[in-house]
């Protein structure tokens, strides 16, 4: 297989993987997706107070493998999700913001992993 064919195949694999991630995250509105979001929120809520602060969000994102996120990016994620400006994310805010955050960062993580494995060289 030549370089051009290999690059074309890589592009197809990346596009398909992105489509699969998007389809997976799109299930968030289903009954099962709502259960998953609730369990994710509960797992992230380390102190059990019913809200997530920046430290809990950062710890949860890193537990998912999103180590590429800088503290400033995590702060941005929290600020976008925190629509009532109380500096924490409640469950409603979490449900509304998490699918987009997951979609974006799962794709970034997949690309990073693909690059680490030499698939994007």
RALIN-V687004 format. One record per residue. PSI is psi in whole degrees, -180 to 180 (999 if undefined). OMEGA is omega in degrees with one decimal (* if undefined). BURIAL is I if it has 24 or more other C-alpha atoms within 12 Angstrom, else O. Layout:
psi=PSI omega=OMEGA burial=BURIAL
psi=PSI omega=OMEGA burial=BURIAL
This chain:
psi=130 omega=-180.0 burial=O
psi=171 omega=-178.3 burial=O
psi=-42 omega=-178.7 burial=O
psi=-43 omega=179.3 burial=O
psi=-40 omega=179.4 burial=O
psi=-44 omega=178.7 burial=O
psi=-38 omega=177.6 burial=O
psi=-43 omega=177.8 burial=O
psi=-44 omega=177.4 burial=O
psi=-45 omega=179.3 burial=O
psi=-42 omega=178.8 burial=O
psi=-42 omega=179.7 burial=O
psi=-44 omega=179.7 burial=O
psi=-44 omega=179.7 burial=I
psi=-43 omega=179.7 burial=O
psi=-42 omega=179.0 burial=O
psi=-42 omega=176.9 burial=O
psi=-41 omega=178.4 burial=I
psi=-41 omega=179.6 burial=O
psi=-44 omega=178.7 burial=O
psi=-46 omega=-179.8 burial=I
psi=-41 omega=178.8 burial=O
psi=-40 omega=178.2 burial=O
psi=-49 omega=-178.1 burial=O
psi=-30 omega=179.4 burial=I
psi=-13 omega=177.5 burial=O
psi=1 omega=-175.3 burial=O
psi=-23 omega=-179.7 burial=I
psi=-9 omega=178.5 burial=O
psi=163 omega=176.1 burial=O
psi=-42 omega=178.1 burial=O
psi=-43 omega=178.5 burial=O
psi=-38 omega=178.5 burial=O
psi=-37 omega=176.4 burial=O
psi=-43 omega=179.6 burial=O
psi=-44 omega=179.2 burial=O
psi=-40 omega=179.1 burial=I
psi=-44 omega=179.5 burial=I
psi=-39 omega=177.5 burial=O
psi=-43 omega=179.3 burial=I
psi=-47 omega=180.0 burial=I
psi=-39 omega=179.2 burial=O
psi=-36 omega=-179.1 burial=O
psi=-27 omega=-176.2 burial=I
psi=76 omega=-172.7 burial=I
psi=-36 omega=-178.4 burial=O
psi=-2 omega=174.7 burial=O
psi=22 omega=-177.8 burial=O
psi=2 omega=176.9 burial=O
psi=5 omega=175.1 burial=O
psi=162 omega=177.9 burial=I
psi=125 omega=173.8 burial=I
psi=178 omega=-175.9 burial=I
psi=-38 omega=-179.6 burial=I
psi=-42 omega=179.3 burial=I
psi=-40 omega=178.2 burial=I
psi=-46 omega=179.0 burial=I
psi=-44 omega=179.1 burial=I
psi=-41 omega=-179.8 burial=O
psi=-44 omega=179.9 burial=I
psi=-39 omega=178.4 burial=I
psi=-35 omega=176.5 burial=O
psi=-28 omega=176.1 burial=O
psi=-3 omega=178.6 burial=O
psi=8 omega=-178.1 burial=O
psi=56 omega=-178.0 burial=I
psi=-10 omega=178.3 burial=O
psi=-14 omega=-177.3 burial=I
psi=129 omega=174.4 burial=I
psi=161 omega=178.5 burial=O
psi=-38 omega=179.7 burial=O
psi=-33 omega=177.1 burial=O
psi=-40 omega=177.1 burial=O
psi=-42 omega=176.9 burial=I
psi=-40 omega=177.1 burial=O
psi=-41 omega=177.8 burial=O
psi=-46 omega=179.8 burial=I
psi=-45 omega=-178.4 burial=I
psi=-39 omega=178.1 burial=I
psi=-37 omega=-178.4 burial=I
psi=-30 omega=-173.8 burial=I
psi=77 omega=-174.4 burial=I
psi=-24 omega=179.9 burial=O
psi=7 omega=174.1 burial=O
psi=38 omega=176.9 burial=O
psi=12 omega=175.7 burial=O
psi=14 omega=172.3 burial=O
psi=163 omega=177.8 burial=I
psi=122 omega=174.4 burial=I
psi=177 omega=-174.1 burial=I
psi=-42 omega=178.7 burial=I
psi=-46 omega=179.0 burial=O
psi=-39 omega=179.2 burial=I
psi=-47 omega=-178.2 burial=I
psi=-37 omega=-178.6 burial=I
psi=-34 omega=-172.3 burial=O
psi=-26 omega=-172.0 burial=I
psi=-43 omega=-179.3 burial=I
psi=-44 omega=179.8 burial=I
psi=-41 omega=179.1 burial=I
psi=-44 omega=178.2 burial=I
psi=-47 omega=-178.4 burial=I
psi=-52 omega=-177.7 burial=I
psi=-47 omega=-173.1 burial=O
psi=-26 omega=172.2 burial=I
psi=-39 omega=177.9 burial=I
psi=-45 omega=177.7 burial=I
psi=-43 omega=179.8 burial=O
psi=-42 omega=179.2 burial=I
psi=-42 omega=178.4 burial=I
psi=-41 omega=178.1 burial=I
psi=-45 omega=179.2 burial=O
psi=-41 omega=177.6 burial=O
psi=-40 omega=178.0 burial=O
psi=-44 omega=179.0 burial=O
psi=-33 omega=-179.1 burial=O
psi=-3 omega=178.4 burial=O
psi=10 omega=-178.8 burial=O
psi=-20 omega=-176.1 burial=O
psi=10 omega=-178.2 burial=O
psi=999 omega=* burial=O
